[in-house]
């Protein structure tokens, strides 16, 4: 599972010029799923996201979590996070999860997040337009497969 977290002042997702969802302060999350992802990948990603301290405290230090600032999440499925550009000029997406499995995992991921913080979503597989106002240049990227290796060591 590959996750990109963008700290935002606001974000919205539209389809065919119609607003589907929006958030105020929080995280815009892009998530890519692979067929090898498991429930433990979901749990680990959710735990990391909720505990990540990337909002400034009163001293300007990144010391506050999403829950500390009463933030929200806008979660967007993004199979292109698994683009392979090693050969040629056209990306291959063969590492991305099959749509039925990826959709199931995406929904489970969002349900798990929503237990702890307001989580709004895009529409899986749709041609979505995302608008955001960055909250500083804060973008975090992680892959649960790489973190699994680190956890074993």
FENQUIJO-V639633 format. One record per residue. SS is DSSP state (@ for helix, = for strand, . for the rest). PHI is phi in radians with two decimals (999 if undefined). D_CENTER is the distance of its C-alpha to the mean C-alpha in whole Angstrom. Layout:
<<SS | PHI | D_CENTER> <SS | PHI | D_CENTER>>
This chain:
<<. | 999 | 10> <= | -1.93 | 8> <= | -2.24 | 5> <= | -2.09 | 5> <= | -1.97 | 5> <= | -1.99 | 8> <= | -1.33 | 11> <= | -2.27 | 12> <= | -1.46 | 16> <= | -2.88 | 15> <= | -2.73 | 13> <= | -2.55 | 14> <= | -2.23 | 14> <= | -2.24 | 17> <= | -2.34 | 19> <. | 0.90 | 22> <. | 1.14 | 22> <= | -1.93 | 22> <= | -1.11 | 19> <= | -1.71 | 17> <= | -2.77 | 15> <= | -2.67 | 15> <= | -2.33 | 14> <. | -1.66 | 16> <. | -0.97 | 15> <= | 2.77 | 12> <= | -2.07 | 8> <= | -1.67 | 6> <= | -2.02 | 3> <= | -1.82 | 4> <= | -2.28 | 4> <= | -1.98 | 8> <. | -2.01 | 11> <. | -1.99 | 14> <. | -1.12 | 17> <. | -1.49 | 18> <. | -1.20 | 15> <. | -2.22 | 16> <@ | -1.03 | 16> <@ | -1.20 | 16> <@ | -1.10 | 13> <@ | -1.04 | 11> <@ | -1.07 | 13> <@ | -1.15 | 13> <@ | -1.09 | 9> <@ | -1.08 | 10> <@ | -1.05 | 13> <@ | -1.06 | 11> <@ | -1.07 | 9> <@ | -1.22 | 12> <@ | -1.66 | 14> <. | -1.09 | 13> <= | -1.82 | 16> <= | -2.25 | 15> <= | -1.87 | 17> <= | -1.29 | 20> <. | -1.53 | 23> <. | -1.16 | 27> <. | -1.68 | 27> <. | 1.39 | 25> <. | -1.70 | 23> <= | -1.18 | 19> <= | -2.47 | 20> <= | -2.01 | 18> <= | -1.57 | 15> <. | -1.00 | 13> <. | -1.19 | 16> <. | -1.08 | 19> <. | -1.82 | 18> <. | 0.93 | 18> <. | -1.42 | 14> <= | -2.11 | 12> <= | -2.16 | 8> <= | -1.99 | 8> <= | -1.84 | 5> <= | -2.18 | 6> <= | -1.23 | 8> <. | -2.60 | 9> <@ | -1.09 | 11> <@ | -1.20 | 13> <@ | -1.12 | 11> <@ | -1.81 | 13> <. | -1.13 | 16> <= | -1.91 | 19> <. | -2.01 | 22> <. | -1.16 | 24> <. | -2.03 | 27> <. | 1.17 | 28> <. | -1.96 | 26> <. | -1.82 | 24> <. | -1.13 | 21> <= | -1.78 | 21> <. | -2.02 | 18> <. | -1.15 | 20> <. | -1.42 | 18> <. | -1.23 | 15> <. | -1.14 | 15> <. | -1.09 | 18> <@ | -0.91 | 17> <@ | -1.10 | 18> <@ | -1.18 | 17> <@ | -1.07 | 13> <@ | -1.11 | 14> <@ | -1.03 | 15> <@ | -1.17 | 12> <@ | -1.03 | 10> <@ | -1.13 | 12> <@ | -1.13 | 13> <@ | -1.00 | 9> <@ | -1.15 | 9> <@ | -1.08 | 13> <@ | -1.13 | 13> <@ | -1.07 | 11> <@ | -1.13 | 13> <. | -1.15 | 16> <. | -2.03 | 15> <. | -2.63 | 14> <. | -0.97 | 14> <= | -2.16 | 11> <= | -1.91 | 11> <= | -2.34 | 10> <. | -1.56 | 11> <. | -2.01 | 14> <. | -0.95 | 13> <. | 1.40 | 15> <. | -1.45 | 16> <. | -1.48 | 17> <. | -1.76 | 15> <= | -1.94 | 15> <= | -1.93 | 13> <= | -2.10 | 15> <= | -2.62 | 14> <= | -2.04 | 16> <= | -1.05 | 15> <= | -1.89 | 16> <= | 1.38 | 17> <= | -1.46 | 16> <= | -2.07 | 14> <= | -2.31 | 11> <= | -2.05 | 10> <= | -2.17 | 9> <= | -2.58 | 10> <= | -2.20 | 11> <@ | -1.13 | 12> <@ | -1.12 | 15> <@ | -1.18 | 16> <@ | -1.21 | 16> <@ | -1.07 | 18> <@ | -1.10 | 21> <@ | -1.10 | 20> <@ | -1.20 | 21> <@ | -1.31 | 24> <. | -1.54 | 26>>
